[in-house]
């Protein structure tokens, strides 16, 4: 079949259906007839009834925002958090810099240095929340589940630049010790029950 | 009238217009609330009638095609969100599909089903938004409030899935980043249960409403030839007598496995487009019901993979990254250097809610695309305004712009 033929009888295909829209009136007499027909059908009252029905249902969903707040889901992407390890409470971030590399809006800045034991240590870590687009890529690439998003979304400020530092994002140590730290379930999280497919390396021989 | 602009006498756009007979030049936008973002229309008027229309675009230009040339493939994904920001996942999807075709990836079935659900949710969101804003432009504020209420449920579902309401970034090259949240299907079923009644309410309010009919019937007529020559796609084309839907013509994802039909009409005016949008919402609901069944079958069959397995291009799942050294190394290379698709070029069209959304990618084997071209439907639908508006009156402009459903993130890119 040539290409031209392919396009010829397209409109009778099973995949499509023709919308039956009645012809519009053209002559004044037809227009008048339609007005009368409509009025007798009470088209005005159909619309009024729909609105009235919604009104008397009292099915009101308005949230009085500053007083009441909707719960934020566990995957919500708002201001970042830095997590700690559950067992020891030490910081998870190893300073690899993947989040800085992937960041689309270049709002993450990380500086690392050697500590006294010649181990890598995170020095300055800041996120410019004014530039951040909350795409969730930093949480997605983090190999240690260290940087995640949190549920804190009320971060209006007076100027565009709004830097948040490592210490501000870090979970307080007491929260970890009291098991209050919440794991982020959104981008970059481990799929639940995925560890079941994992074969553990036999340690004992 | 030629002008010699200098620093003391800058170029005045309107001077030359004023000197021609008695045409009045009106700038419609770029801040007009019904101009759907940053559209500026220069309208030449004879009395109330438009004799010449000149859409002026570029007020939201961000240079996305150039940005893409300086980004690794994964990094570009959140940027595509900002094109058609009403249905951002459909843009993500188009890009992901193009790159997958370029590197020849097969996406796991479960990811495909989730993608389909996200795509159709986005289509519903976009159509509800279209209905709301168009009705508001024309003066039916009730519809605006009702349609936004329904859209809110969908946004909540998407928020639960990916954590964002507008710029989802919910699709990745090679699959989806997350499984759906536990209450996703339940929420979706509740919504779909209510949707037919909601659509019926909109139609009760609008279909027989004489003001709505007057603003819609016979206004903005696009003939078949005109639609084809201006490159219209999506509902704009289907309202003008061409049954054409990429989901049917070149089925991608699992669209050849679901049963749905695409409406078309030969009226070509605003009213036909309105009816097509309404019918498409019903069809989307049908697709979503089938997707729910498909997803449950995937769960029963024990298909758990969400990302394609291709270590050369796609990072391993997070658990592997955290436990296996080789996966971790791959992950570092893929994040810091980016994937390197083979040399080649690809054009992949998808049916976004507004029409044919196509991505052309030219890869020279490097981590950045050599050239990336976006074919956004709204751009072509803005172009047709030049030809469509003359002969209409000022109030018709608003309803025509409404039914063309142009979104300026997509036009200017």
Interface residues (C-beta under 8 A of the other chain):
Chain A: X10 X11 X13 X14 X15 X16 X17 X18 X19 X21 X24 X35 X38 X41 X43 X46 X47 X49 X50 X51 X54 X61 X73 X75 X76 X77 X96 X98 X101 X102 X104 X133 X134 X135 X136 X137 X140 X141 X143 X144 X145 X149 X185 X186 X187 X188 X189 X190 X191 X192 X194 X195 X197 X198
Chain B: X71 X74 X75 X77 X78 X79 X81 X142 X146 X149 X152 X159 X160 X161 X162 X163 X164 X167 X169 X177 X178 X179 X181 X201 X204 X205 X208 X209 X210 X217 X218 X241 X242 X243 X244 X245 X248 X261 X262 X263 X264 X265 X266 X267 X271 X272 X275 X276 X279 X304 X306 X315 X317 X318 X319 X321 X322 X323 X328 X331 X332 X335 X336
